[in-house]
Amino acid sequence: MISYIEDIFKRIKKVLIPKEIFLHFNNAFSSIDLTKDLTLFDVKQLKISEEKKRVYYRLRKGKYRAIFYMEHGNIYVVALDKREEVYKKWR
């Protein structure tokens, strides 16, 4: 299962994130969810959250980045935006 934070859907409605970009990311996350293979795409481990015991990853598609973590076989996307903006929001 893939879960997105509500802010991502609000940004798509305001056309701050193009629908085509969201569809590319959603297809990539669907493939990762199906295969559980992070090497299919440009995925990089970012950091491990000590208090929440989570490993965060970055998925890159062109100028856009998605920050996500995996827990109990599910994918949780916490940020999706252009490179220069996504890391500011996530930290």
C-alpha positions in Angstrom: 0.0 0.0 0.0 1.2 3.5 -0.8 0.2 6.4 1.4 0.7 10.1 0.6 0.4 13.0 3.1 -2.5 15.3 2.4 -0.2 18.2 1.5 0.9 16.5 -1.7 -2.7 16.2 -3.0 -3.3 19.9 -2.1 -0.2 20.9 -4.1 -1.4 18.8 -7.1 -4.8 20.5 -7.0 -3.1 23.9 -7.0 -0.9 22.7 -9.9 2.2 23.3 -7.9 3.1 19.6 -8.7 2.2 18.6 -12.3 -0.1 15.6 -12.5 2.2 13.9 -14.9 5.0 14.1 -12.4 2.8 12.6 -9.7 1.8 9.8 -12.0 5.5 9.0 -12.7 6.2 8.8 -9.0 3.0 6.8 -8.3 3.9 4.3 -11.0 7.4 4.0 -9.5 6.1 3.5 -6.0 3.6 0.9 -7.3 6.5 -1.0 -8.8 8.5 -0.8 -5.6 5.5 -1.8 -3.6 4.9 -4.8 -5.8 8.5 -6.0 -6.0 10.0 -4.6 -2.7 13.1 -3.8 -4.8 14.6 -0.4 -4.3 17.2 -0.9 -7.0 14.6 -0.5 -9.8 14.8 3.3 -9.7 17.1 6.0 -8.5 16.6 5.5 -4.8 19.1 6.6 -2.1 19.0 6.1 1.6 19.0 9.5 3.4 19.0 9.0 7.1 17.7 6.8 10.0 15.4 8.5 12.5 16.5 7.3 15.9 13.4 8.2 17.8 10.9 6.7 15.3 13.3 3.9 14.1 12.6 4.7 10.4 14.9 4.7 7.4 14.1 7.5 5.0 14.8 7.3 1.3 14.8 9.6 -1.7 13.4 8.7 -5.1 14.6 10.9 -7.9 12.8 11.6 -11.2 14.3 14.5 -13.2 14.1 17.7 -11.2 11.6 16.2 -8.7 12.3 14.2 -5.5 10.1 12.2 -3.2 11.0 11.4 0.4 9.5 8.2 1.8 9.9 5.5 4.3 8.8 1.9 4.4 7.1 0.3 7.3 5.4 -3.2 7.6 5.6 -3.5 3.8 3.8 -0.2 3.2 5.3 2.9 1.5 4.7 6.3 3.2 5.5 9.4 1.1 6.2 12.4 3.3 7.4 14.9 0.7 7.2 15.4 -3.1 8.5 18.5 -4.8 11.3 20.0 -6.8 14.8 19.3 -5.6 15.4 22.8 -4.2 12.2 22.7 -2.2 11.7 19.1 -1.0 14.6 19.0 1.4 13.6 22.3 3.1 10.1 20.9 3.8 11.3 17.5 5.0 13.8 18.5 7.6 
